[in-house]
Amino acid sequence: MEFKVGDKAVYPAHGVGIIRAIETKEMEGASATFYEIKILDNGMKIWVPVEKAYANGMRQIIEREDVEKVYEILRDRETPTDNQTWNRRYREYMQKIKTGDPLEVAKVLRDLALMKMEKNLSFGERKMFDQASSLLIQEIAVAKDTEEDAVRAEIEGLFVKEESDEDPPKKKSKKKK
């Protein structure tokens, strides 16, 4: 898969970027061609060898039709959340994020969002939650050609804690006159 200058692409764990240039550079007597990618979220510049782009996980933006698969994962409440120790869960979640696969990143976001509804997340969990959220929001916004804030609101709306019938009714406070 070849990219052209101006194409948008996803680079794992960094998010959506735009191909700014394709340049051949001489290094130690050998020449190699690189994509210069500017990450949209933070302006970081990454140089990716053209011949290793696919192996490094660089890929095209998710198709608009596939966005619904991401939302299906985010809506899934049947899959049990991971009950491993924090450090094992952290390693597993980071591996999923590093794949750059939006379906894997969605699983991480879903699990952490559900955990967040039950308890306060640790610093590391919050950081991972923010990273997964940011990666998905960016890519879905580009895929749907919409604003990131609209996608953020959609995703946050999936995790609004609903009051169940089992929750005791809230007591009304009596005001003293």
Residue, then its C-alpha position, 0 to 999 in steps of 0.5 A: m500500500e503506497f501513500k501519497v503526499g497529503d494522504k491521512a494515515v494512522y501510525p500505531a499509538h500516535g494516531v492520525g497523521i498527514i503525509r507531508a513528504i516522501e523523501t529519499k535519504e542517504m544514511e551510512g552509504a545506503s539510501a532509503t525512502f521515508y514518509e514524513i508524517k505530521i501527527l495531527d494531535n500534537g504536531m509531532k513529526i515521524w519518519v517512517p521507512v516506506e518499505k517498512a510502513y506496513a510492518n510498523g503498523m501504518r495503515q489507512i484511516i478506518e472506512r466510514e462503514d467500519v466505524e459502526k464496528v467500533y461503536e458495537i464494541l464500545r456498547d458491548r456490556e456482555t464481555p466481562t472486564d479484565n480482572q487481572t492485576w493492574n500491571r498485567r492489565y496495563r501491559e495487555y492494554m498497552q499492547k492493544i493500543k500499540t497495535g493501532d487497530p481501532l477495534e482493539v483500542a475500542k476494547v481498551l476504552r470500553d473496559l476502562a470506561l466501565m471500570k471508571m463508572e465503578k471506581n476512580l481510575s489510577f493515574g496510569e489507568r486514566k492516562m491509558f483511558d485518555q490515550a485510547s479515547s484520543l486515538l479513537i476520537q481522532e480517527i473516527a472524526v476523520a473517517k466520518d468527516t466530522e468534528e472531534d467534539a461531536v465524536r467525543a460527545e457520542i462516545e461519552g454518551l455511550f458510558v453515561k451511568e444510568e440509574s437502575d431499578e435496584d438503586p434506592p430512591k433518593k431521599k428528599s430533604k425536608k426544608k425547615k421553615 
